Amino acid sequence: MSTIVVQAFITLDGVVQSGGGPEEDREGGFEHGGWTSEYDEHDVAGEMTEIIRSWESATEALLLGRKTYEIWASSWGVWDENDAGLKGELNRRYNRVPKYVASRTLSELGWQNSHLLGADVPAAVRALREEPGGEIRVWGSTRLIHTLAEHDLIDEYRLAVYPMVLGTGKRLFPEGFPRVSLSRVDTRALASGVQVTTYRRSTPA
């Protein structure tokens, strides 16, 4: 059986939109893109780099919503696999693992090893989850995460919480998010001020 793992960079007020760069996702007029950078600059020991390396070494597949897929396909899907360090490592892995995409509008996917989930996303994800394998990774994709939570299909959340409040933007757990009980299984405070915590479902599906 595989495991559905949601990973996110998140602010204290729950915002997950466009943490990586100013133009990553400006939907809704969001003007705070790249908000992780001021803390990542203080990560002189490379703690977050090593955490991401550890997380992604277990990624056997990506599960993405349409918008996140398009952002990733236009970045990871075209960047040079020979880049040094973590960027090259992730690029090689992301290109090789299967990508499963939830979309009502896309009919073709250009990034190698990408597959549309079809009309019944919960059923398709449930089938993927029941197959032998490792971790199926979800990044971004807030609408997809809501759908997965509604059908009790998320096994674990790994959250890097940045000590800042933006007051606007897409939230991981918006009003109306399904109720869920989780157990904290690991937490680590980084020198940059970021706190990384893993939560796992309290009861098996």
Residue frames as a rotation matrix with the C-alpha (Angstrom) as fourth column:
MET 1
0.579 0.815 0.000 0.00
0.815 -0.579 0.000 0.00
0.000 0.000 -1.000 0.00
SER 2
-0.345 -0.676 0.651 1.27
0.643 -0.676 -0.360 3.48
0.684 0.294 0.668 -0.84
THR 3
-0.086 0.223 -0.971 1.13
0.893 -0.414 -0.175 6.55
-0.441 -0.883 -0.164 1.40
ILE 4
0.351 0.265 0.898 -0.32
0.656 -0.754 -0.034 9.93
0.668 0.601 -0.438 0.44
VAL 5
-0.071 -0.507 -0.859 1.90
0.926 -0.355 0.133 12.63
-0.372 -0.785 0.495 1.95
VAL 6
0.775 0.309 0.551 1.11
0.470 -0.865 -0.176 16.34
0.422 0.396 -0.816 1.80
GLN 7
-0.174 -0.853 -0.493 4.15
0.959 -0.261 0.113 18.60
-0.225 -0.453 0.863 2.16
ALA 8
0.600 0.462 0.653 3.92
0.606 -0.795 0.006 22.35
0.522 0.392 -0.758 2.49
PHE 9
-0.784 -0.613 -0.100 5.75
0.578 -0.660 -0.479 25.53
0.228 -0.434 0.872 3.34
ILE 10
0.194 0.978 0.073 3.17
0.717 -0.192 0.670 27.40
0.670 -0.078 -0.739 5.40
THR 11
-0.529 -0.307 0.791 2.85
-0.198 -0.862 -0.467 30.67
0.825 -0.403 0.395 7.34
LEU 12
-0.987 0.153 -0.054 1.46
0.081 0.180 -0.980 31.00
-0.140 -0.972 -0.190 10.85
ASP 13
-0.293 0.938 -0.184 -1.88
-0.619 -0.333 -0.711 32.04
-0.729 -0.094 0.678 9.38
GLY 14
0.113 0.396 0.911 -1.96
0.132 0.903 -0.409 29.01
-0.985 0.166 0.050 7.10
VAL 15
0.716 0.152 -0.681 -0.97
-0.580 -0.413 -0.702 30.58
-0.388 0.898 -0.208 3.76
VAL 16
0.165 -0.646 0.745 0.80
0.325 0.749 0.577 28.28
-0.931 0.147 0.333 1.31
GLN 17
0.891 0.300 0.341 0.52
0.405 -0.183 -0.896 30.33
-0.207 0.936 -0.285 -1.89
SER 18
0.768 -0.506 0.393 3.62
0.183 -0.415 -0.891 31.14
0.614 0.756 -0.226 -3.92
GLY 19
0.880 -0.466 -0.089 6.24
0.027 -0.139 0.990 30.63
-0.474 -0.874 -0.110 -1.26
GLY 20
0.316 -0.828 0.463 8.94
0.778 0.506 0.373 29.89
-0.543 0.243 0.804 -3.81
GLY 21
-0.733 -0.632 0.251 8.96
0.651 -0.545 0.529 33.02
-0.197 0.551 0.811 -5.94
PRO 22
-0.683 0.430 -0.591 7.22
-0.214 -0.891 -0.400 36.31
-0.698 -0.147 0.700 -6.85
GLU 23
-0.362 0.528 -0.768 5.64
-0.932 -0.207 0.297 34.99
-0.002 0.824 0.567 -10.05
GLU 24
-0.990 -0.105 0.097 4.95
-0.111 0.992 -0.062 31.43
-0.090 -0.072 -0.993 -8.95
ASP 25
-0.373 0.928 0.010 1.23
0.872 0.347 0.346 31.94
0.318 0.138 -0.938 -8.37
ARG 26
-1.000 -0.003 -0.013 -0.32
0.006 -0.966 -0.257 35.42
-0.012 -0.257 0.966 -8.48
GLU 27
-0.395 0.918 -0.036 -3.92
0.513 0.253 0.820 34.16
0.762 0.305 -0.571 -8.58
GLY 28
0.493 0.702 -0.514 -6.25
0.845 -0.246 0.474 36.49
0.206 -0.669 -0.715 -6.70
GLY 29
0.673 -0.287 0.682 -3.76
-0.089 -0.946 -0.311 39.35
0.735 0.149 -0.662 -7.01
PHE 30
0.874 -0.366 -0.320 -1.38
0.445 0.337 0.830 37.75
-0.196 -0.867 0.458 -4.51
GLU 31
0.767 -0.552 0.329 1.61
-0.226 -0.711 -0.666 40.07
0.601 0.436 -0.670 -4.09
HIS 32
0.541 -0.547 0.639 3.73
-0.796 -0.087 0.599 38.28
-0.273 -0.833 -0.482 -1.47
GLY 33
0.965 -0.139 -0.223 5.31
0.018 0.881 -0.473 35.59
0.262 0.453 0.852 -3.63
GLY 34
0.146 -0.980 -0.136 8.68
0.179 0.161 -0.970 34.32
0.973 0.117 0.199 -2.47
TRP 35
0.598 0.203 0.775 7.92
-0.597 -0.532 0.600 34.82
0.534 -0.822 -0.197 1.23
THR 36
0.941 -0.285 -0.180 10.12
0.337 0.776 0.532 31.89
-0.012 -0.562 0.827 2.29
SER 37
0.464 -0.842 0.274 13.28
0.440 -0.049 -0.896 33.59
0.769 0.537 0.348 1.05
GLU 38
0.291 -0.386 0.876 13.97
-0.603 -0.784 -0.145 35.89
0.743 -0.486 -0.461 4.00
TYR 39
0.661 -0.046 0.749 14.14
-0.653 0.457 0.604 32.86
-0.370 -0.888 0.272 6.32
ASP 40
0.917 -0.334 0.218 15.90
0.394 0.842 -0.369 30.56
-0.060 0.424 0.904 3.89
GLU 41
0.502 -0.761 0.410 18.69
-0.111 -0.528 -0.842 33.14
0.857 0.377 -0.350 3.63
HIS 42
0.202 -0.390 0.899 19.37
-0.962 -0.253 0.107 32.55
0.186 -0.886 -0.426 7.34
ASP 43
0.937 0.151 0.315 19.59
-0.212 0.963 0.169 28.79
-0.278 -0.225 0.934 6.85
VAL 44
0.338 -0.897 -0.286 23.39
-0.936 -0.287 -0.204 28.94
0.100 0.337 -0.936 6.73
ALA 45
-0.418 -0.489 0.765 23.73
-0.626 0.766 0.147 25.35
-0.659 -0.417 -0.626 7.95
GLY 46
-0.636 0.200 -0.745 21.53
-0.667 0.343 0.662 24.06
0.388 0.918 -0.085 5.12
GLU 47
-0.788 0.354 0.505 19.05
-0.212 0.613 -0.761 22.44
-0.579 -0.706 -0.408 7.50
MET 48
0.244 0.955 -0.166 16.06
-0.525 -0.014 -0.851 22.90
-0.816 0.295 0.498 5.19
THR 49
0.056 -0.315 -0.948 18.05
-0.975 0.188 -0.119 21.62
0.215 0.930 -0.297 2.23
GLU 50
-0.885 -0.457 -0.091 18.83
-0.420 0.867 -0.269 18.40
0.202 -0.200 -0.959 4.08
ILE 51
-0.459 0.806 0.374 15.21
-0.208 0.312 -0.927 18.01
-0.864 -0.503 0.025 5.21
ILE 52
0.434 0.621 -0.653 13.93
-0.773 -0.115 -0.623 18.40
-0.462 0.776 0.430 1.65
ARG 53
-0.322 -0.627 -0.709 16.60
-0.865 0.500 -0.049 15.99
0.385 0.598 -0.703 0.39
SER 54
-0.941 -0.014 0.338 15.48
-0.210 0.807 -0.551 13.42
-0.265 -0.590 -0.763 2.96
TRP 55
-0.056 0.998 0.042 11.78
-0.359 0.019 -0.933 13.91
-0.931 -0.068 0.358 2.19
GLU 56
0.463 0.345 -0.816 12.16
-0.840 -0.121 -0.528 13.72
-0.281 0.931 0.234 -1.56
SER 57
-0.650 -0.726 -0.226 14.45
-0.759 0.638 0.133 10.69
0.048 0.258 -0.965 -1.52
ALA 58
-0.759 0.438 0.481 11.31
0.120 0.821 -0.558 8.72
-0.640 -0.366 -0.676 -0.62
THR 59
-0.017 0.799 -0.601 9.10
-0.672 -0.455 -0.585 10.20
-0.741 0.394 0.544 -3.36
GLU 60
-0.634 -0.138 0.761 7.83
0.313 0.853 0.417 7.45
-0.707 0.503 -0.498 -5.65
ALA 61
-0.277 0.577 0.768 5.16
0.904 -0.115 0.412 9.55
0.326 0.808 -0.490 -7.42
LEU 62
-0.980 0.054 -0.193 3.77
0.010 -0.949 -0.316 13.09
-0.200 -0.311 0.929 -7.53
LEU 63
-0.188 0.974 0.124 0.08
0.982 0.182 0.059 13.89
0.035 0.133 -0.991 -7.13
LEU 64
-0.870 -0.308 -0.384 -0.72
0.307 -0.949 0.067 17.40
-0.385 -0.059 0.921 -8.34
GLY 65
0.305 0.930 -0.204 -3.59
0.435 -0.327 -0.839 19.69
-0.847 0.167 -0.505 -9.14
ARG 66
0.626 0.018 0.779 -3.75
0.779 -0.069 -0.624 21.35
0.042 0.997 -0.057 -12.55
LYS 67
0.929 -0.247 0.274 -2.24
-0.209 -0.965 -0.159 24.71
0.304 0.090 -0.948 -11.59
THR 68
0.491 -0.787 0.373 0.62
-0.525 0.075 0.848 23.22
-0.695 -0.612 -0.376 -9.57
TYR 69
0.374 -0.334 0.865 1.31
0.607 0.794 0.044 20.76
-0.701 0.509 0.500 -12.37
GLU 70
0.792 -0.040 0.609 1.59
0.528 -0.456 -0.716 23.57
0.307 0.889 -0.340 -14.91
ILE 71
0.807 -0.540 0.240 3.94
-0.590 -0.744 0.312 25.53
0.010 -0.393 -0.919 -12.64
TRP 72
0.321 -0.705 0.633 6.12
-0.293 0.562 0.774 22.48
-0.901 -0.434 -0.027 -12.07
ALA 73
0.538 -0.089 0.838 6.09
0.700 0.600 -0.386 21.35
-0.469 0.795 0.385 -15.70
SER 74
0.842 -0.199 0.502 7.36
0.231 -0.707 -0.668 24.78
0.488 0.678 -0.549 -16.77
SER 75
0.511 -0.717 0.473 10.15
-0.856 -0.470 0.213 24.68
0.070 -0.514 -0.855 -14.19
TRP 76
-0.005 -0.517 0.856 11.22
-0.513 0.736 0.441 21.21
-0.858 -0.437 -0.269 -13.06
GLY 77
0.626 0.368 0.687 10.08
0.297 0.703 -0.646 19.84
-0.721 0.609 0.331 -16.40
VAL 78
0.914 -0.270 0.304 12.53
0.225 -0.286 -0.931 21.98
0.339 0.919 -0.201 -18.37
TRP 79
0.665 -0.708 0.238 15.43
-0.720 -0.523 0.456 22.72
-0.198 -0.475 -0.857 -16.01
ASP 80
0.133 -0.755 -0.642 18.80
-0.667 0.411 -0.621 21.07
0.733 0.512 -0.449 -16.57
GLU 81
0.937 0.239 -0.253 19.11
-0.024 0.770 0.637 17.73
0.347 -0.591 0.728 -14.80
ASN 82
0.239 -0.941 -0.238 22.86
0.745 0.336 -0.576 18.30
0.622 -0.040 0.782 -14.56
ASP 83
0.381 -0.061 0.923 22.50
-0.398 -0.912 0.104 21.28
0.835 -0.406 -0.372 -12.23
ALA 84
-0.620 -0.724 -0.301 24.62
0.014 0.374 -0.927 20.91
0.784 -0.579 -0.222 -9.12
GLY 85
-0.937 0.095 0.336 23.30
-0.349 -0.192 -0.917 20.17
-0.022 -0.977 0.213 -5.66
LEU 86
-0.573 0.771 0.277 19.73
0.150 0.431 -0.890 19.65
-0.806 -0.468 -0.363 -4.54
LYS 87
0.080 0.652 -0.754 18.17
-0.714 -0.490 -0.499 21.30
-0.695 0.579 0.427 -7.61
GLY 88
-0.358 -0.288 -0.888 19.70
-0.879 0.426 0.216 18.75
0.317 0.858 -0.405 -9.95
GLU 89
-0.995 -0.011 0.099 18.85
-0.054 0.895 -0.443 15.86
-0.084 -0.446 -0.891 -7.63
LEU 90
-0.315 0.949 -0.011 15.20
-0.037 -0.024 -0.999 16.87
-0.948 -0.314 0.043 -7.42
ASN 91
0.029 0.313 -0.949 15.00
-0.919 -0.366 -0.149 17.55
-0.394 0.877 0.277 -11.14
ARG 92
-0.726 -0.364 -0.584 16.22
-0.585 0.773 0.245 14.06
0.362 0.519 -0.774 -11.97
ARG 93
-0.904 0.411 0.119 13.80
0.233 0.706 -0.669 12.45
-0.359 -0.576 -0.734 -9.54
TYR 94
-0.166 0.913 -0.373 10.78
-0.251 -0.405 -0.879 14.53
-0.954 -0.052 0.297 -10.57
ASN 95
-0.189 0.055 -0.980 11.38
-0.978 -0.103 0.183 13.79
-0.090 0.993 0.073 -14.24
ARG 96
-0.799 -0.294 -0.525 11.54
-0.414 0.902 0.126 10.06
0.436 0.317 -0.842 -13.64
VAL 97
-0.839 0.531 0.118 8.71
0.210 0.517 -0.830 9.39
-0.501 -0.672 -0.545 -11.18
PRO 98
-0.418 0.780 0.467 5.11
0.796 0.067 0.601 9.20
0.437 0.623 -0.649 -12.44
LYS 99
-0.970 0.218 -0.106 3.08
-0.153 -0.890 -0.429 12.41
-0.188 -0.400 0.897 -12.13
TYR 100
-0.451 0.889 0.081 -0.66
0.882 0.429 0.194 12.03
0.137 0.158 -0.978 -11.55
VAL 101
-1.000 -0.005 0.024 -2.69
0.006 -0.999 0.044 15.13
0.024 0.044 0.999 -12.35
ALA 102
-0.228 0.966 -0.119 -6.21
0.826 0.128 -0.549 16.14
-0.515 -0.223 -0.827 -11.33
SER 103
-0.849 -0.038 -0.527 -7.71
-0.187 -0.911 0.367 18.40
-0.494 0.410 0.767 -13.98
ARG 104
0.134 0.945 0.300 -11.08
0.399 0.225 -0.889 19.05
-0.907 0.239 -0.347 -15.58
THR 105
0.733 0.188 -0.654 -9.58
-0.354 -0.715 -0.603 21.08
-0.581 0.673 -0.458 -18.43
LEU 106
-0.242 -0.905 -0.349 -6.32
-0.861 0.034 0.508 19.47
-0.448 0.424 -0.787 -19.55
SER 107
0.868 0.497 -0.006 -6.51
-0.433 0.751 -0.499 16.76
-0.244 0.436 0.866 -22.21
GLU 108
0.659 -0.729 -0.184 -2.78
0.363 0.523 -0.771 16.32
0.658 0.442 0.610 -22.86
LEU 109
0.893 -0.448 -0.052 0.25
-0.107 -0.322 0.941 16.45
-0.438 -0.834 -0.336 -20.59
GLY 110
0.789 -0.585 -0.190 3.65
-0.320 -0.127 -0.939 17.34
0.525 0.801 -0.287 -22.00
TRP 111
0.048 -0.805 0.591 5.92
-0.999 -0.054 0.007 16.53
0.027 -0.590 -0.807 -19.05
GLN 112
-0.357 -0.267 -0.895 7.33
-0.461 0.884 -0.080 13.03
0.812 0.384 -0.439 -19.29
ASN 113
-0.763 0.080 -0.641 5.67
0.422 0.814 -0.401 10.28
0.490 -0.576 -0.655 -17.22
SER 114
-0.842 0.535 0.064 2.57
-0.450 -0.634 -0.629 12.40
-0.296 -0.559 0.774 -16.56
HIS 115
-0.777 0.621 -0.106 -0.92
0.495 0.706 0.506 10.90
0.389 0.340 -0.856 -16.36
LEU 116
-0.497 0.719 0.487 -4.41
-0.674 -0.673 0.306 12.41
0.547 -0.176 0.818 -16.02
LEU 117
-0.920 0.136 0.367 -6.47
-0.227 0.578 -0.784 10.93
-0.319 -0.804 -0.501 -13.19
GLY 118
-0.699 0.712 0.064 -9.78
0.477 0.397 0.784 11.15
0.532 0.579 -0.617 -15.02
ALA 119
-0.129 0.774 0.620 -13.21
-0.181 -0.633 0.753 12.34
0.975 -0.015 0.222 -13.95
ASP 120
0.881 0.456 -0.122 -13.39
-0.004 0.266 0.964 10.46
0.472 -0.849 0.236 -10.63
VAL 121
0.073 -0.942 0.328 -10.32
-0.543 -0.313 -0.779 11.76
0.837 -0.122 -0.534 -8.83
PRO 122
0.108 -0.057 0.993 -11.04
-0.977 0.181 0.117 10.17
-0.187 -0.982 -0.036 -5.41
ALA 123
0.898 0.259 0.355 -11.52
-0.207 0.962 -0.179 6.73
-0.388 0.087 0.917 -6.96
ALA 124
0.728 -0.679 -0.098 -8.36
0.030 0.175 -0.984 7.07
0.685 0.713 0.148 -9.03
VAL 125
-0.055 -0.765 0.642 -6.30
-0.778 -0.371 -0.508 8.18
0.626 -0.527 -0.575 -6.01
ARG 126
0.422 0.279 0.863 -7.76
-0.811 0.541 0.222 5.41
-0.405 -0.793 0.454 -3.87
ALA 127
0.998 -0.060 0.017 -6.67
0.060 0.859 -0.509 2.89
0.016 0.509 0.861 -6.47
LEU 128
0.336 -0.932 0.137 -3.16
-0.213 -0.217 -0.953 4.37
0.918 0.291 -0.271 -6.59
ARG 129
0.003 -0.302 0.953 -2.96
-0.967 -0.244 -0.075 4.31
0.255 -0.922 -0.292 -2.81
GLU 130
0.708 0.368 0.603 -3.90
-0.554 0.819 0.150 0.64
-0.439 -0.440 0.783 -2.69
GLU 131
0.816 -0.479 -0.323 -1.05
-0.022 0.534 -0.845 -0.35
0.577 0.697 0.425 -4.98
PRO 132
0.583 -0.705 -0.404 2.25
0.760 0.296 0.579 -1.48
-0.289 -0.644 0.708 -3.47
GLY 133
0.278 -0.532 0.800 4.75
0.528 -0.611 -0.590 1.35
0.802 0.587 0.111 -3.34
GLY 134
-0.579 -0.578 -0.575 6.20
0.808 -0.312 -0.501 4.16
0.110 -0.754 0.647 -1.29
GLU 135
-0.282 0.420 -0.863 5.23
0.454 -0.734 -0.506 7.77
-0.845 -0.534 0.016 -0.78
ILE 136
-0.051 0.376 0.925 2.99
0.933 -0.312 0.179 9.62
0.355 0.872 -0.335 -3.19
ARG 137
-0.623 -0.419 -0.661 3.89
0.680 -0.707 -0.193 13.26
-0.387 -0.570 0.725 -2.71
VAL 138
0.436 0.756 0.488 1.49
0.853 -0.520 0.043 16.22
0.287 0.398 -0.872 -2.86
TRP 139
-0.676 -0.556 -0.483 2.92
0.638 -0.770 -0.006 19.75
-0.369 -0.312 0.876 -3.12
GLY 140
-0.922 0.350 -0.169 0.80
-0.387 -0.861 0.329 22.88
-0.030 0.369 0.929 -3.57
SER 141
-0.682 0.619 -0.388 -2.56
0.049 0.569 0.821 21.79
0.729 0.541 -0.418 -5.04
THR 142
-0.916 0.274 0.293 -4.82
-0.364 -0.257 -0.895 23.21
-0.170 -0.927 0.335 -2.30
ARG 143
0.009 0.977 -0.214 -8.08
-1.000 0.008 -0.007 22.32
-0.005 0.214 0.977 -4.06
LEU 144
0.077 -0.060 -0.995 -6.91
-0.346 0.935 -0.084 18.77
0.935 0.351 0.052 -4.65
ILE 145
-0.882 -0.447 -0.150 -5.86
-0.001 0.321 -0.947 18.47
0.471 -0.835 -0.284 -1.00
HIS 146
-0.537 0.773 0.338 -9.35
-0.792 -0.325 -0.516 19.54
-0.289 -0.545 0.787 0.08
THR 147
0.327 0.668 -0.668 -10.86
-0.850 0.517 0.102 16.86
0.414 0.535 0.737 -2.16
LEU 148
-0.277 -0.518 -0.809 -8.49
-0.077 0.851 -0.519 14.21
0.958 -0.081 -0.275 -0.82
ALA 149
-0.965 -0.086 0.249 -9.31
-0.243 -0.078 -0.967 15.21
0.103 -0.993 0.054 2.76
GLU 150
-0.150 0.987 0.058 -13.04
-0.986 -0.145 -0.081 14.99
-0.072 -0.069 0.995 2.07
HIS 151
0.652 0.372 -0.661 -12.50
-0.520 0.854 -0.032 11.35
0.552 0.364 0.750 1.08
ASP 152
0.748 -0.345 0.567 -10.05
-0.491 0.288 0.822 10.56
-0.447 -0.893 0.046 3.90
LEU 153
0.914 -0.388 0.117 -7.18
0.355 0.626 -0.694 9.88
0.196 0.676 0.710 1.53
ILE 154
0.342 -0.830 0.441 -4.33
-0.468 -0.557 -0.686 11.78
0.815 0.028 -0.579 3.22
ASP 155
0.584 -0.189 -0.789 -2.02
0.561 0.797 0.224 9.76
0.587 -0.574 0.572 5.45
GLU 156
0.084 -0.697 -0.712 0.48
0.936 -0.191 0.297 12.39
-0.343 -0.691 0.637 6.54
TYR 157
0.916 0.063 0.395 1.17
0.196 -0.932 -0.306 16.13
0.349 0.358 -0.866 6.58
ARG 158
0.024 -0.933 -0.358 4.73
0.985 -0.039 0.168 17.47
-0.171 -0.357 0.918 6.68
LEU 159
0.814 0.433 0.387 4.65
0.479 -0.878 -0.023 21.19
0.330 0.204 -0.922 7.39
ALA 160
-0.434 -0.892 -0.127 7.50
0.881 -0.391 -0.266 23.67
0.188 -0.227 0.956 7.42
VAL 161
0.622 0.769 -0.150 5.95
0.777 -0.580 0.245 26.54
0.101 -0.269 -0.958 9.41
TYR 162
-0.408 -0.739 0.536 7.47
0.667 -0.642 -0.377 29.96
0.623 0.204 0.755 8.78
PRO 163
-0.222 0.315 -0.923 7.08
0.904 -0.288 -0.316 32.47
-0.365 -0.904 -0.221 11.65
MET 164
-0.981 -0.014 -0.191 5.26
-0.056 -0.933 0.356 35.13
-0.183 0.360 0.915 9.68
VAL 165
-0.108 0.992 0.072 1.69
0.578 0.122 -0.807 36.29
-0.809 -0.046 -0.586 9.03
LEU 166
-0.909 -0.223 0.353 0.62
0.415 -0.393 0.821 37.41
-0.044 0.892 0.449 5.55
GLY 167
-0.526 0.769 -0.364 -3.09
-0.118 -0.490 -0.864 37.97
-0.843 -0.411 0.348 6.12
THR 168
0.452 0.657 -0.603 -3.98
-0.746 -0.093 -0.660 36.99
-0.490 0.748 0.448 2.55
GLY 169
-0.471 -0.615 -0.632 -3.48
-0.870 0.442 0.218 34.15
0.145 0.653 -0.744 0.11
LYS 170
0.329 0.567 -0.755 -4.50
-0.460 0.794 0.396 30.54
0.824 0.217 0.522 -0.41
ARG 171
-0.073 -0.280 0.957 -4.61
-0.991 0.126 -0.038 28.58
-0.110 -0.952 -0.287 2.81
LEU 172
-0.845 -0.300 -0.443 -3.90
-0.355 0.934 0.043 24.92
0.400 0.193 -0.896 3.31
PHE 173
-0.652 0.651 -0.390 -6.83
0.758 0.582 -0.295 24.55
0.035 -0.488 -0.872 5.72
PRO 174
-0.848 0.354 0.395 -9.48
-0.216 -0.910 0.353 27.09
0.485 0.214 0.848 4.66
GLU 175
-0.465 0.797 0.385 -12.94
-0.738 -0.109 -0.666 27.54
-0.489 -0.594 0.639 6.12
GLY 176
0.560 0.792 -0.243 -14.93
-0.812 0.468 -0.348 24.37
-0.161 0.392 0.906 5.51
PHE 177
-0.340 -0.735 -0.587 -11.95
-0.743 0.592 -0.312 22.02
0.577 0.330 -0.747 5.46
PRO 178
0.482 0.593 -0.645 -12.99
-0.129 0.776 0.617 18.52
0.867 -0.214 0.451 6.60
ARG 179
0.560 -0.236 0.794 -12.39
-0.827 -0.105 0.553 17.70
-0.047 -0.966 -0.254 10.24
VAL 180
0.532 -0.455 -0.714 -9.50
0.022 0.850 -0.526 15.32
0.846 0.264 0.462 10.86
SER 181
0.890 -0.300 0.343 -7.61
-0.374 -0.050 0.926 14.08
-0.260 -0.953 -0.157 13.93
LEU 182
0.566 -0.782 -0.259 -3.84
-0.107 0.242 -0.964 13.79
0.817 0.574 0.054 13.61
SER 183
0.874 -0.407 -0.265 -0.94
0.387 0.256 0.886 12.69
-0.293 -0.877 0.381 15.78
ARG 184
0.686 -0.720 -0.110 2.34
-0.716 -0.639 -0.283 14.59
0.134 0.273 -0.953 15.90
VAL 185
0.941 -0.337 -0.010 5.14
0.337 0.939 0.069 12.16
-0.014 -0.068 0.998 15.14
ASP 186
-0.045 -0.999 0.009 8.11
0.997 -0.045 0.059 14.47
-0.058 0.011 0.998 14.71
THR 187
0.954 0.267 0.133 9.07
0.281 -0.954 -0.100 18.11
0.100 0.133 -0.986 15.14
ARG 188
0.007 -0.998 -0.064 12.27
0.992 -0.001 0.123 20.06
-0.123 -0.064 0.990 14.59
ALA 189
0.873 0.198 -0.445 13.04
0.212 -0.977 -0.018 23.71
-0.438 -0.079 -0.895 15.23
LEU 190
0.371 -0.747 0.552 15.54
0.870 0.072 -0.488 25.14
0.325 0.661 0.676 12.74
ALA 191
-0.377 -0.640 -0.669 18.04
0.808 -0.581 0.099 27.88
-0.452 -0.504 0.736 13.45
SER 192
-0.849 0.075 0.523 16.31
0.337 -0.684 0.646 30.06
0.406 0.725 0.556 10.83
GLY 193
-0.756 0.636 0.153 13.14
-0.556 -0.501 -0.663 30.15
-0.345 -0.587 0.733 12.97
VAL 194
-0.086 0.705 -0.704 11.23
-0.810 0.362 0.461 27.67
0.580 0.610 0.540 10.81
GLN 195
-0.408 0.035 0.912 9.62
-0.678 0.658 -0.329 24.74
-0.611 -0.753 -0.244 12.61
VAL 196
-0.429 0.180 -0.885 9.16
-0.723 0.518 0.456 21.49
0.541 0.836 -0.093 10.72
THR 197
-0.471 0.381 0.796 6.47
-0.645 0.467 -0.605 19.13
-0.602 -0.798 0.025 12.03
THR 198
-0.781 0.241 -0.577 5.06
-0.314 0.647 0.695 15.86
0.540 0.724 -0.430 10.76
TYR 199
-0.330 0.779 0.533 1.49
-0.784 0.089 -0.615 14.86
-0.526 -0.621 0.581 11.55
ARG 200
-0.936 0.025 -0.351 0.04
-0.185 0.814 0.551 11.44
0.299 0.581 -0.757 10.78
ARG 201
-0.011 0.998 -0.058 -3.54
-0.564 0.041 0.824 10.24
0.825 0.041 0.563 10.70
SER 202
-0.338 -0.091 0.937 -4.58
-0.937 0.129 -0.325 8.95
-0.091 -0.988 -0.128 14.12
THR 203
0.150 0.453 0.879 -6.46
-0.273 0.873 -0.404 5.96
-0.950 -0.179 0.254 12.77
PRO 204
-0.837 -0.468 0.282 -5.82
0.105 0.369 0.924 3.82
-0.537 0.803 -0.260 9.67
ALA 205
-0.491 0.661 -0.568 -8.07
-0.866 -0.440 0.238 4.30
-0.092 0.609 0.788 6.66
